[in-house]
Amino acid sequence: MVGRDRDEAAMQAVAGSADLGAGSGPGLLYVRARVEYDGTDFYGFQFQSSVRTVQGELERALAAVTGRAVRIVGAGRTDTGVHAVGQVVAFHTDWRHSLEALERAWGANLPPDIAVWGLEQAPADFHPRFSARRRRYRYTIWNGRRASPLHRRYAWVHPQRLDEEMLDQAAKAFIGEHDFAAFGRPPQGENSVRTVYTATWTRCGDHLWFEIEGNAFLQRMVRRLVGVMAQIGRGEKPLAWASEVLASRESARCAPPAPACGLCLMEISYE
């Protein structure tokens, strides 16, 4: 079992049974942890047998430490090239030492583009994805007049000037509960309605940051929102276009997604 089917089975096992699914049982510790990663050299978070993924590296390193195969469930499936400083994962283990010792040993077996911290025992009913109440992402644009090699891994290098006031006005169209079908696909089922609590742009020198927080997001939704707003910020489309694309619910009306390198999962809130 690979890819989405494998991940869905893991999530259902953790969320859908009294004993918290396969791999759980008496004497096993249920652990939650935060994960940071540079997504540049990964084919996304979700496990795939033939390519390098964040989940695959986490499980490999944890198995090396514990001596057993460990199934990890993540809070979100970031796409290829997307970064995170606030990913959350959970797993069962028969580890018999302190969580501090597990954190050190696990981290020592991870590659330099992944780090784990904040390990703690999780409540029996906790699920990294289904228990989440809010998710916050940041999209970064380097909007200087010249290319910037030092920013290319973590920002969209966009030399053409963007009007931050127009960007911020366009972002307001997305706040509230809407059907975001024009901007992405749901990871499960057909429901594309999401609630966005905040969506703002700020500039500091040549940096532009888009901060968005919502209850959940569709696949590539944030990057497509940025793609639409960038066309407005360049003056290629009127401000009303953001609302028109949203109301259309048609992906064909949407702009191409902004590059993955600028996107980072910042925080997942459970309260």
Buried (B, 14 or more C-beta within 10 A) or exposed (E): EEEBEBBEBBBBBBBEEEEBBBBBEEEBBBBBBBBBBBBBEBBBBBBBEEEEBBBBBBBBBBEEBBEEEBBBBBBBBBBBBBBBBBBBBBBBBEBEEEBEEBBBBBBEBBBEBBBBEEBEEBEEEBBBBBBBEBBBBBBBBBBBEEEEEEBBBBBBBBEEEBBBEBBBBBBEBBBEEBEBBBBBBBBEEEEBEBBBEEBBBEBEEBBBBBBBBBBBBBBBBBBBBBBBBBBBBBEEBEEEBBBBBBEEBEBEBBBEBBBBBBBBBBBBEBE
